[in-house]
Amino acid sequence: MNHTLLVRAAARWKVPRDLALAVLARDLRCIYCSRDFAAEMSGPRAGLASWEHIINDESIVTLENIALCCIGCNSSKGTKNLGDWLKSKYCQTRGIGPDTIAAVAAGLLNKVAAPAPHSLGYFASDGSAETTERQAPEAVLREAANDG
């Protein structure tokens, strides 16, 4: 695993160097499938390390939310909620589940549930949950019609 290239890549995701180094020291294999990262670009691309936001929110740049996973898992997960992704065929065929993922991901598993309908849920950088209520689209349209 080329640490210099990974630290450069982390900067593109606005991950500070000190945080990137801490994650590199912690995540020695994929946090999802436990695959050892390829040492260099000579093998399959899917085995290379890639930066992961466990909760898919680029503004949450903390040691608890930033991790390394293999390109294969990162590509499969994409922008899916972690809980939903763990139910996918990709995870099922590879034996990836809540009890097999790394502690850093398992610790956020209950925090990545889909927000309630008509609410916008997110997690602050301190890990606390916050919810902002919003109106259903129909209510917004009714208000706009009444204002006109």
C-alpha positions as CSV (number, residue, x, y, z in Angstrom):
1,M,0.0,0.0,0.0
2,N,1.5,3.3,-1.1
3,H,1.0,5.7,1.9
4,T,2.2,8.7,0.0
5,L,-0.4,8.3,-2.8
6,L,-3.1,7.6,-0.3
7,V,-2.3,10.8,1.7
8,R,-2.4,12.8,-1.5
9,A,-5.7,11.2,-2.4
10,A,-7.1,12.0,1.1
11,A,-6.3,15.7,0.5
12,R,-8.7,15.6,-2.5
13,W,-11.5,14.5,-0.2
14,K,-10.5,17.3,2.3
15,V,-9.1,14.8,4.8
16,P,-6.4,16.5,6.8
17,R,-3.0,14.9,6.7
18,D,-2.9,14.0,10.4
19,L,-6.3,12.3,10.1
20,A,-5.2,10.5,7.0
21,L,-2.1,9.2,8.8
22,A,-4.2,8.0,11.8
23,V,-6.6,6.1,9.5
24,L,-3.7,4.6,7.6
25,A,-2.3,3.3,10.9
26,R,-5.7,1.9,12.0
27,D,-7.1,0.4,8.8
28,L,-4.6,-2.1,7.6
29,R,-7.2,-4.0,5.6
30,C,-10.6,-3.3,4.1
31,I,-13.0,-2.3,6.9
32,Y,-15.8,-4.2,5.2
33,C,-14.5,-7.5,3.7
34,S,-11.1,-7.7,5.6
35,R,-9.2,-8.1,2.3
36,D,-5.5,-7.2,2.6
37,F,-4.8,-4.2,0.5
38,A,-2.6,-4.7,-2.6
39,A,0.9,-3.5,-2.0
40,E,1.1,-1.9,-5.5
41,M,-0.9,-1.5,-8.7
42,S,0.3,-4.8,-10.1
43,G,-2.8,-6.9,-9.0
44,P,-6.5,-6.5,-9.5
45,R,-7.7,-2.9,-9.0
46,A,-10.5,-4.0,-6.6
47,G,-7.9,-4.9,-4.0
48,L,-6.4,-1.4,-3.8
49,A,-7.2,0.8,-0.8
50,S,-9.6,3.7,-1.2
51,W,-11.0,6.4,1.1
52,E,-14.4,5.9,2.5
53,H,-17.0,8.1,4.2
54,I,-18.9,5.5,6.2
55,I,-21.8,7.9,6.6
56,N,-22.1,9.3,3.1
57,D,-21.6,12.9,4.0
58,E,-18.4,14.6,2.8
59,S,-18.8,17.2,5.5
60,I,-18.2,14.6,8.3
61,V,-14.5,14.3,8.3
62,T,-13.7,12.6,11.6
63,L,-11.7,9.6,12.6
64,E,-15.0,7.8,13.3
65,N,-16.3,8.4,9.7
66,I,-13.3,8.3,7.5
67,A,-11.8,4.9,6.8
68,L,-10.1,2.7,4.2
69,C,-11.8,0.0,2.2
70,C,-11.0,-1.8,-0.9
71,I,-12.1,-0.4,-4.2
72,G,-14.3,-3.3,-4.7
73,C,-16.4,-2.6,-1.6
74,N,-16.3,1.1,-2.1
75,S,-17.6,0.7,-5.7
76,S,-20.3,-1.6,-4.6
77,K,-21.4,0.6,-1.6
78,G,-21.4,3.8,-3.6
79,T,-23.8,6.2,-1.9
80,K,-25.9,3.5,-0.3
81,N,-26.7,3.6,3.4
82,L,-24.4,1.2,5.2
83,G,-27.3,-0.9,6.6
84,D,-29.0,-1.2,3.2
85,W,-25.7,-2.1,1.5
86,L,-25.0,-4.9,4.1
87,K,-28.2,-6.5,2.8
88,S,-27.1,-6.4,-0.8
89,K,-26.2,-9.4,-3.0
90,Y,-22.6,-8.2,-3.0
91,C,-22.3,-8.5,0.7
92,Q,-24.3,-11.6,1.0
93,T,-22.1,-13.5,-1.5
94,R,-19.0,-12.4,0.3
95,G,-20.1,-13.0,3.9
96,I,-20.0,-9.3,4.8
97,G,-22.4,-8.4,7.5
98,P,-22.8,-6.4,10.7
99,D,-20.9,-8.9,12.7
100,T,-17.9,-9.1,10.3
101,I,-17.2,-5.5,9.5
102,A,-14.5,-3.5,11.4
103,A,-15.4,-1.9,14.7
104,V,-15.2,1.6,13.1
105,A,-18.0,0.8,10.7
106,A,-20.0,-1.3,13.1
107,G,-20.0,1.7,15.5
108,L,-21.8,3.8,13.0
109,L,-24.2,1.1,11.7
110,N,-27.1,2.3,13.8
111,K,-26.4,6.0,13.0
112,V,-26.9,5.6,9.3
113,A,-30.5,4.5,9.2
114,A,-32.6,6.4,6.7
115,P,-34.2,9.6,8.1
116,A,-37.9,9.6,8.8
117,P,-40.1,10.7,6.0
118,H,-40.2,14.5,5.6
119,S,-37.2,15.1,7.8
120,L,-33.6,15.7,7.0
121,G,-31.4,13.8,9.4
122,Y,-27.7,14.3,9.7
123,F,-24.9,13.8,12.2
124,A,-22.8,16.6,13.5
125,S,-19.0,16.2,13.6
126,D,-19.3,15.3,17.3
127,G,-21.4,12.3,16.3
128,S,-24.7,13.6,17.8
129,A,-27.8,13.2,15.7
130,E,-29.7,16.3,14.6
131,T,-32.9,16.4,12.7
132,T,-34.4,19.3,10.8
133,E,-38.1,19.0,10.0
134,R,-39.2,20.0,6.5
135,Q,-42.6,20.1,4.8
136,A,-43.8,17.5,2.5
137,P,-43.6,18.6,-1.2
138,E,-47.4,18.8,-1.4
139,A,-47.6,21.3,1.5
140,V,-45.0,23.5,-0.1
141,L,-46.9,23.5,-3.4
142,R,-50.2,24.4,-1.5
143,E,-48.5,27.3,0.3
144,A,-47.0,28.6,-3.0
145,A,-50.5,28.5,-4.6
146,N,-52.0,30.3,-1.7
147,D,-49.3,33.0,-1.7
148,G,-49.9,33.7,-5.5
